[in-house]
Amino acid sequence: MKKAILILSWIIGTFLVSPTYANQIWGNLLIVDATEFIEINDPSILILDARKKKKYDKEHPANAIHVYWSDFSKIQKSEKGELLQHVEIAKKLGKLGISSEKPIIIVDDALKGWGESGRIAWMLRELGHTDVAIIDGGIQALKRAGFPMEKTTVKRQPTSFHVQKATSWSISIDQVAMAKKQNIAVVDTREKREYKGWTPYGESRGGHVPGAKHLYYRDLVDKKGMLKGEDAISEMLKRRGITKTTQIAAYCTGGIRSAWMVVVLRQYGYNAYNYAGSMWQWSARDKTKYPLSKKLNPFSD
């Protein structure tokens, strides 16, 4: 009964706040505090749950639409992280009732997930949607803040999603290959064992892009999955010779963890881009043109 009252209060409350209030609060923010999001209470905001379907079915934020990164990516093993054609993604989003005209907030599992909220946010930004943000601390933070949860699958009326690509959030495999000549800092966001050559997730070859600096994506959050402060993250980057004027190319296995890091770094003013194909793509290509190294970079925590 208590849960039902909380959900009803949320639904009723959404009609009492101006839809423009969210934009006034967010501005250009990419990461939003859970409590502030609840206080916004804006009915125009679409909530997306980026976790796996079985977790969504067990419990999800009230009114949240389920999305998952792989539904918008190529299916070939060697290209798995690459996005589908933008027009195809737009059709899929529209079918789910996700409009390019509405602000979007995204949640994932901040403790056991892979940064899927960042992947969806990065994808939507790549398609030109500018009012997109993720919840700091994921669904755990929303629950701690008292946001109502439910089990009912949310289905919305199909709509149109219009691609309005203005600036890119992506970097290509060939740009990464030329990173040293173009003064691009390549950042490997995977576990250290992967950086050293392990292939636990189906990579064709092991190792890392030569010259890549290692910075594990989970080093950017605390034990509760909450983002560490800008000073702490800036210090990590500074030790790796990276400043806000540095062009950054982030990668992982399939561009999920790295997409999350790109969202975080852009939140703090860094010039970061996601290499979506990442190791699935790089390791499947010609080893002469796309070599891998197993040498440890000294800038590694």
Contacts in CASP RR format, 6 or more apart in sequence:
PFRMAT RR
TARGET T0000
AUTHOR 0000-0000-0000
METHOD contacts of the structure
MODEL  1
MKKAILILSWIIGTFLVSPTYANQIWGNLLIVDATEFIEINDPSILILDA
RKKKKYDKEHPANAIHVYWSDFSKIQKSEKGELLQHVEIAKKLGKLGISS
EKPIIIVDDALKGWGESGRIAWMLRELGHTDVAIIDGGIQALKRAGFPME
KTTVKRQPTSFHVQKATSWSISIDQVAMAKKQNIAVVDTREKREYKGWTP
YGESRGGHVPGAKHLYYRDLVDKKGMLKGEDAISEMLKRRGITKTTQIAA
YCTGGIRSAWMVVVLRQYGYNAYNYAGSMWQWSARDKTKYPLSKKLNPFS
D
3 148 0 8 1.000
3 149 0 8 1.000
3 150 0 8 1.000
6 146 0 8 1.000
6 148 0 8 1.000
7 62 0 8 1.000
7 148 0 8 1.000
7 150 0 8 1.000
9 148 0 8 1.000
10 41 0 8 1.000
10 62 0 8 1.000
10 63 0 8 1.000
10 147 0 8 1.000
10 148 0 8 1.000
11 62 0 8 1.000
11 63 0 8 1.000
13 41 0 8 1.000
14 41 0 8 1.000
14 42 0 8 1.000
14 43 0 8 1.000
15 43 0 8 1.000
16 41 0 8 1.000
17 40 0 8 1.000
17 41 0 8 1.000
17 42 0 8 1.000
17 43 0 8 1.000
18 42 0 8 1.000
19 42 0 8 1.000
19 43 0 8 1.000
19 44 0 8 1.000
21 40 0 8 1.000
21 42 0 8 1.000
22 40 0 8 1.000
22 42 0 8 1.000
22 44 0 8 1.000
22 45 0 8 1.000
22 103 0 8 1.000
22 131 0 8 1.000
23 103 0 8 1.000
23 131 0 8 1.000
25 32 0 8 1.000
25 36 0 8 1.000
25 40 0 8 1.000
26 32 0 8 1.000
26 103 0 8 1.000
26 131 0 8 1.000
26 133 0 8 1.000
29 133 0 8 1.000
29 267 0 8 1.000
30 121 0 8 1.000
30 132 0 8 1.000
30 133 0 8 1.000
30 134 0 8 1.000
30 263 0 8 1.000
30 264 0 8 1.000
30 266 0 8 1.000
30 267 0 8 1.000
31 133 0 8 1.000
31 134 0 8 1.000
31 135 0 8 1.000
31 136 0 8 1.000
31 227 0 8 1.000
31 263 0 8 1.000
31 264 0 8 1.000
31 267 0 8 1.000
32 105 0 8 1.000
32 133 0 8 1.000
32 134 0 8 1.000
32 135 0 8 1.000
32 136 0 8 1.000
33 135 0 8 1.000
33 136 0 8 1.000
33 141 0 8 1.000
34 135 0 8 1.000
34 136 0 8 1.000
34 137 0 8 1.000
34 138 0 8 1.000
34 141 0 8 1.000
34 142 0 8 1.000
34 144 0 8 1.000
34 145 0 8 1.000
34 147 0 8 1.000
35 145 0 8 1.000
37 105 0 8 1.000
37 135 0 8 1.000
37 142 0 8 1.000
37 145 0 8 1.000
37 147 0 8 1.000
38 142 0 8 1.000
38 145 0 8 1.000
38 146 0 8 1.000
38 147 0 8 1.000
42 103 0 8 1.000
44 102 0 8 1.000
44 103 0 8 1.000
45 102 0 8 1.000
45 103 0 8 1.000
45 104 0 8 1.000
45 105 0 8 1.000
46 65 0 8 1.000
46 98 0 8 1.000
46 99 0 8 1.000
46 102 0 8 1.000
46 103 0 8 1.000
46 104 0 8 1.000
46 105 0 8 1.000
47 61 0 8 1.000
47 62 0 8 1.000
47 63 0 8 1.000
47 64 0 8 1.000
47 65 0 8 1.000
47 104 0 8 1.000
47 105 0 8 1.000
47 106 0 8 1.000
47 107 0 8 1.000
48 64 0 8 1.000
48 65 0 8 1.000
48 66 0 8 1.000
48 67 0 8 1.000
48 98 0 8 1.000
48 104 0 8 1.000
48 105 0 8 1.000
48 106 0 8 1.000
48 107 0 8 1.000
48 117 0 8 1.000
48 120 0 8 1.000
49 56 0 8 1.000
49 60 0 8 1.000
49 61 0 8 1.000
49 64 0 8 1.000
49 65 0 8 1.000
49 66 0 8 1.000
49 67 0 8 1.000
49 106 0 8 1.000
49 107 0 8 1.000
49 108 0 8 1.000
49 139 0 8 1.000
50 67 0 8 1.000
50 68 0 8 1.000
50 69 0 8 1.000
50 106 0 8 1.000
50 107 0 8 1.000
50 108 0 8 1.000
50 115 0 8 1.000
50 116 0 8 1.000
50 117 0 8 1.000
50 118 0 8 1.000
50 119 0 8 1.000
50 120 0 8 1.000
51 60 0 8 1.000
51 68 0 8 1.000
51 107 0 8 1.000
51 108 0 8 1.000
51 109 0 8 1.000
51 113 0 8 1.000
51 116 0 8 1.000
51 139 0 8 1.000
52 68 0 8 1.000
53 66 0 8 1.000
53 68 0 8 1.000
55 109 0 8 1.000
56 64 0 8 1.000
56 66 0 8 1.000
56 153 0 8 1.000
57 151 0 8 1.000
57 153 0 8 1.000
58 151 0 8 1.000
59 149 0 8 1.000
59 150 0 8 1.000
59 151 0 8 1.000
60 66 0 8 1.000
60 139 0 8 1.000
60 149 0 8 1.000
60 150 0 8 1.000
60 151 0 8 1.000
60 154 0 8 1.000
61 107 0 8 1.000
61 139 0 8 1.000
61 142 0 8 1.000
61 147 0 8 1.000
61 148 0 8 1.000
61 149 0 8 1.000
61 150 0 8 1.000
62 147 0 8 1.000
62 148 0 8 1.000
62 149 0 8 1.000
62 150 0 8 1.000
63 150 0 8 1.000
63 154 0 8 1.000
64 107 0 8 1.000
64 154 0 8 1.000
65 96 0 8 1.000
65 97 0 8 1.000
65 98 0 8 1.000
65 154 0 8 1.000
65 156 0 8 1.000
66 153 0 8 1.000
66 154 0 8 1.000
67 96 0 8 1.000
67 98 0 8 1.000
67 106 0 8 1.000
67 120 0 8 1.000
68 116 0 8 1.000
69 116 0 8 1.000
69 119 0 8 1.000
69 120 0 8 1.000
69 123 0 8 1.000
69 256 0 8 1.000
70 80 0 8 1.000
71 92 0 8 1.000
72 83 0 8 1.000
72 84 0 8 1.000
72 89 0 8 1.000
72 92 0 8 1.000
72 123 0 8 1.000
73 80 0 8 1.000
73 81 0 8 1.000
73 82 0 8 1.000
73 83 0 8 1.000
73 84 0 8 1.000
73 276 0 8 1.000
74 80 0 8 1.000
74 81 0 8 1.000
74 82 0 8 1.000
74 83 0 8 1.000
74 84 0 8 1.000
77 202 0 8 1.000
77 280 0 8 1.000
77 284 0 8 1.000
78 204 0 8 1.000
78 280 0 8 1.000
78 281 0 8 1.000
78 284 0 8 1.000
78 285 0 8 1.000
79 277 0 8 1.000
79 280 0 8 1.000
79 281 0 8 1.000
80 254 0 8 1.000
80 277 0 8 1.000
80 280 0 8 1.000
80 281 0 8 1.000
81 254 0 8 1.000
81 255 0 8 1.000
81 256 0 8 1.000
81 276 0 8 1.000
81 277 0 8 1.000
81 278 0 8 1.000
81 280 0 8 1.000
81 281 0 8 1.000
82 276 0 8 1.000
82 277 0 8 1.000
82 281 0 8 1.000
83 89 0 8 1.000
83 123 0 8 1.000
83 126 0 8 1.000
83 276 0 8 1.000
84 92 0 8 1.000
86 127 0 8 1.000
86 163 0 8 1.000
86 165 0 8 1.000
87 163 0 8 1.000
89 123 0 8 1.000
89 127 0 8 1.000
89 161 0 8 1.000
89 163 0 8 1.000
90 100 0 8 1.000
90 127 0 8 1.000
90 160 0 8 1.000
90 161 0 8 1.000
90 162 0 8 1.000
90 163 0 8 1.000
91 161 0 8 1.000
93 100 0 8 1.000
93 161 0 8 1.000
94 158 0 8 1.000
94 159 0 8 1.000
94 160 0 8 1.000
94 161 0 8 1.000
95 158 0 8 1.000
96 156 0 8 1.000
96 158 0 8 1.000
97 156 0 8 1.000
97 157 0 8 1.000
97 158 0 8 1.000
97 159 0 8 1.000
98 104 0 8 1.000
98 156 0 8 1.000
98 159 0 8 1.000
98 161 0 8 1.000
99 159 0 8 1.000
99 160 0 8 1.000
99 161 0 8 1.000
100 127 0 8 1.000
100 128 0 8 1.000
100 129 0 8 1.000
100 160 0 8 1.000
100 161 0 8 1.000
100 162 0 8 1.000
100 163 0 8 1.000
100 164 0 8 1.000
101 162 0 8 1.000
102 131 0 8 1.000
103 131 0 8 1.000
103 132 0 8 1.000
104 124 0 8 1.000
104 129 0 8 1.000
104 131 0 8 1.000
104 132 0 8 1.000
104 133 0 8 1.000
105 132 0 8 1.000
105 133 0 8 1.000
105 134 0 8 1.000
105 135 0 8 1.000
106 117 0 8 1.000
106 118 0 8 1.000
106 120 0 8 1.000
106 121 0 8 1.000
106 132 0 8 1.000
106 133 0 8 1.000
106 134 0 8 1.000
106 135 0 8 1.000
107 117 0 8 1.000
107 134 0 8 1.000
107 135 0 8 1.000
107 138 0 8 1.000
107 139 0 8 1.000
107 142 0 8 1.000
108 114 0 8 1.000
108 115 0 8 1.000
108 116 0 8 1.000
108 117 0 8 1.000
108 118 0 8 1.000
108 134 0 8 1.000
108 138 0 8 1.000
108 139 0 8 1.000
109 116 0 8 1.000
109 138 0 8 1.000
109 139 0 8 1.000
109 140 0 8 1.000
110 137 0 8 1.000
110 138 0 8 1.000
110 139 0 8 1.000
110 140 0 8 1.000
110 141 0 8 1.000
110 221 0 8 1.000
110 224 0 8 1.000
110 225 0 8 1.000
110 226 0 8 1.000
111 140 0 8 1.000
111 224 0 8 1.000
111 225 0 8 1.000
114 256 0 8 1.000
114 257 0 8 1.000
114 260 0 8 1.000
115 217 0 8 1.000
115 256 0 8 1.000
115 257 0 8 1.000
115 259 0 8 1.000
115 260 0 8 1.000
116 256 0 8 1.000
116 260 0 8 1.000
117 134 0 8 1.000
117 135 0 8 1.000
117 138 0 8 1.000
117 260 0 8 1.000
118 134 0 8 1.000
118 256 0 8 1.000
118 259 0 8 1.000
118 260 0 8 1.000
118 262 0 8 1.000
118 263 0 8 1.000
119 255 0 8 1.000
119 256 0 8 1.000
119 259 0 8 1.000
119 260 0 8 1.000
121 132 0 8 1.000
121 133 0 8 1.000
121 134 0 8 1.000
121 259 0 8 1.000
121 263 0 8 1.000
122 169 0 8 1.000
122 259 0 8 1.000
122 260 0 8 1.000
122 262 0 8 1.000
122 263 0 8 1.000
122 274 0 8 1.000
123 259 0 8 1.000
124 132 0 8 1.000
125 132 0 8 1.000
125 169 0 8 1.000
125 263 0 8 1.000
126 165 0 8 1.000
126 168 0 8 1.000
126 169 0 8 1.000
126 170 0 8 1.000
127 161 0 8 1.000
127 163 0 8 1.000
127 164 0 8 1.000
127 165 0 8 1.000
128 163 0 8 1.000
128 164 0 8 1.000
128 165 0 8 1.000
128 166 0 8 1.000
128 167 0 8 1.000
129 164 0 8 1.000
134 260 0 8 1.000
134 263 0 8 1.000
135 141 0 8 1.000
135 142 0 8 1.000
136 226 0 8 1.000
136 227 0 8 1.000
137 221 0 8 1.000
137 224 0 8 1.000
137 225 0 8 1.000
137 226 0 8 1.000
137 227 0 8 1.000
138 225 0 8 1.000
140 224 0 8 1.000
140 225 0 8 1.000
141 224 0 8 1.000
141 225 0 8 1.000
141 226 0 8 1.000
143 149 0 8 1.000
168 273 0 8 1.000
169 262 0 8 1.000
169 266 0 8 1.000
169 273 0 8 1.000
169 274 0 8 1.000
170 273 0 8 1.000
170 274 0 8 1.000
170 275 0 8 1.000
170 276 0 8 1.000
171 184 0 8 1.000
171 249 0 8 1.000
171 273 0 8 1.000
171 274 0 8 1.000
171 275 0 8 1.000
172 275 0 8 1.000
173 275 0 8 1.000
173 277 0 8 1.000
173 281 0 8 1.000
173 282 0 8 1.000
173 285 0 8 1.000
173 290 0 8 1.000
175 182 0 8 1.000
175 184 0 8 1.000
175 249 0 8 1.000
176 184 0 8 1.000
176 186 0 8 1.000
176 209 0 8 1.000
176 249 0 8 1.000
176 251 0 8 1.000
176 275 0 8 1.000
176 282 0 8 1.000
177 289 0 8 1.000
177 290 0 8 1.000
178 184 0 8 1.000
179 185 0 8 1.000
179 186 0 8 1.000
179 209 0 8 1.000
179 211 0 8 1.000
179 249 0 8 1.000
180 210 0 8 1.000
180 211 0 8 1.000
182 247 0 8 1.000
183 246 0 8 1.000
183 247 0 8 1.000
184 247 0 8 1.000
184 248 0 8 1.000
184 249 0 8 1.000
185 213 0 8 1.000
185 240 0 8 1.000
185 241 0 8 1.000
185 242 0 8 1.000
185 246 0 8 1.000
185 247 0 8 1.000
185 248 0 8 1.000
185 249 0 8 1.000
186 209 0 8 1.000
186 211 0 8 1.000
186 212 0 8 1.000
186 213 0 8 1.000
186 248 0 8 1.000
186 249 0 8 1.000
186 250 0 8 1.000
186 251 0 8 1.000
187 212 0 8 1.000
187 213 0 8 1.000
187 214 0 8 1.000
187 215 0 8 1.000
187 240 0 8 1.000
187 242 0 8 1.000
187 248 0 8 1.000
187 249 0 8 1.000
187 250 0 8 1.000
187 251 0 8 1.000
187 258 0 8 1.000
187 261 0 8 1.000
188 194 0 8 1.000
188 195 0 8 1.000
188 208 0 8 1.000
188 209 0 8 1.000
188 212 0 8 1.000
188 213 0 8 1.000
188 214 0 8 1.000
188 215 0 8 1.000
188 251 0 8 1.000
188 252 0 8 1.000
189 215 0 8 1.000
189 216 0 8 1.000
189 217 0 8 1.000
189 250 0 8 1.000
189 251 0 8 1.000
189 252 0 8 1.000
189 257 0 8 1.000
189 258 0 8 1.000
189 261 0 8 1.000
190 214 0 8 1.000
190 216 0 8 1.000
190 217 0 8 1.000
190 252 0 8 1.000
190 253 0 8 1.000
190 257 0 8 1.000
190 279 0 8 1.000
191 198 0 8 1.000
191 216 0 8 1.000
192 214 0 8 1.000
192 216 0 8 1.000
192 300 0 8 1.000
193 200 0 8 1.000
194 200 0 8 1.000
194 201 0 8 1.000
194 206 0 8 1.000
194 207 0 8 1.000
194 208 0 8 1.000
194 253 0 8 1.000
194 279 0 8 1.000
195 207 0 8 1.000
195 208 0 8 1.000
195 212 0 8 1.000
195 214 0 8 1.000
195 296 0 8 1.000
195 300 0 8 1.000
196 207 0 8 1.000
196 294 0 8 1.000
196 296 0 8 1.000
197 206 0 8 1.000
197 207 0 8 1.000
197 208 0 8 1.000
197 292 0 8 1.000
197 294 0 8 1.000
198 206 0 8 1.000
199 205 0 8 1.000
199 206 0 8 1.000
199 283 0 8 1.000
201 253 0 8 1.000
201 279 0 8 1.000
202 253 0 8 1.000
202 280 0 8 1.000
203 253 0 8 1.000
203 279 0 8 1.000
203 280 0 8 1.000
203 283 0 8 1.000
204 280 0 8 1.000
204 283 0 8 1.000
204 284 0 8 1.000
205 283 0 8 1.000
205 287 0 8 1.000
205 292 0 8 1.000
206 279 0 8 1.000
206 283 0 8 1.000
206 292 0 8 1.000
206 294 0 8 1.000
207 292 0 8 1.000
207 293 0 8 1.000
207 294 0 8 1.000
208 214 0 8 1.000
208 292 0 8 1.000
208 293 0 8 1.000
208 294 0 8 1.000
209 251 0 8 1.000
209 282 0 8 1.000
209 292 0 8 1.000
209 293 0 8 1.000
210 291 0 8 1.000
210 292 0 8 1.000
210 293 0 8 1.000
211 293 0 8 1.000
211 297 0 8 1.000
212 251 0 8 1.000
212 293 0 8 1.000
212 297 0 8 1.000
213 240 0 8 1.000
213 241 0 8 1.000
213 242 0 8 1.000
213 297 0 8 1.000
213 299 0 8 1.000
213 300 0 8 1.000
214 296 0 8 1.000
214 297 0 8 1.000
214 299 0 8 1.000
214 300 0 8 1.000
214 301 0 8 1.000
215 236 0 8 1.000
215 237 0 8 1.000
215 240 0 8 1.000
215 261 0 8 1.000
215 300 0 8 1.000
215 301 0 8 1.000
216 301 0 8 1.000
217 252 0 8 1.000
217 257 0 8 1.000
217 258 0 8 1.000
217 260 0 8 1.000
217 261 0 8 1.000
219 236 0 8 1.000
219 301 0 8 1.000
220 227 0 8 1.000
220 228 0 8 1.000
220 233 0 8 1.000
220 236 0 8 1.000
220 261 0 8 1.000
220 264 0 8 1.000
221 227 0 8 1.000
221 228 0 8 1.000
222 228 0 8 1.000
227 233 0 8 1.000
227 264 0 8 1.000
230 268 0 8 1.000
233 264 0 8 1.000
233 265 0 8 1.000
233 268 0 8 1.000
234 268 0 8 1.000
236 301 0 8 1.000
237 243 0 8 1.000
237 265 0 8 1.000
237 270 0 8 1.000
239 299 0 8 1.000
240 299 0 8 1.000
241 299 0 8 1.000
242 248 0 8 1.000
242 270 0 8 1.000
244 269 0 8 1.000
244 270 0 8 1.000
244 271 0 8 1.000
245 271 0 8 1.000
246 270 0 8 1.000
246 271 0 8 1.000
247 271 0 8 1.000
247 273 0 8 1.000
248 262 0 8 1.000
248 265 0 8 1.000
248 270 0 8 1.000
248 271 0 8 1.000
248 272 0 8 1.000
248 273 0 8 1.000
249 273 0 8 1.000
249 275 0 8 1.000
250 258 0 8 1.000
250 259 0 8 1.000
250 261 0 8 1.000
250 262 0 8 1.000
250 265 0 8 1.000
250 272 0 8 1.000
250 273 0 8 1.000
250 274 0 8 1.000
250 275 0 8 1.000
251 258 0 8 1.000
251 274 0 8 1.000
251 275 0 8 1.000
251 277 0 8 1.000
251 278 0 8 1.000
251 279 0 8 1.000
251 282 0 8 1.000
252 258 0 8 1.000
252 278 0 8 1.000
252 279 0 8 1.000
253 278 0 8 1.000
253 279 0 8 1.000
253 280 0 8 1.000
254 276 0 8 1.000
254 277 0 8 1.000
254 278 0 8 1.000
254 279 0 8 1.000
254 280 0 8 1.000
254 281 0 8 1.000
255 274 0 8 1.000
255 275 0 8 1.000
255 276 0 8 1.000
255 277 0 8 1.000
255 278 0 8 1.000
258 274 0 8 1.000
258 275 0 8 1.000
258 278 0 8 1.000
259 274 0 8 1.000
259 276 0 8 1.000
261 272 0 8 1.000
262 272 0 8 1.000
262 273 0 8 1.000
262 274 0 8 1.000
265 272 0 8 1.000
266 272 0 8 1.000
282 290 0 8 1.000
282 292 0 8 1.000
283 290 0 8 1.000
283 292 0 8 1.000
END
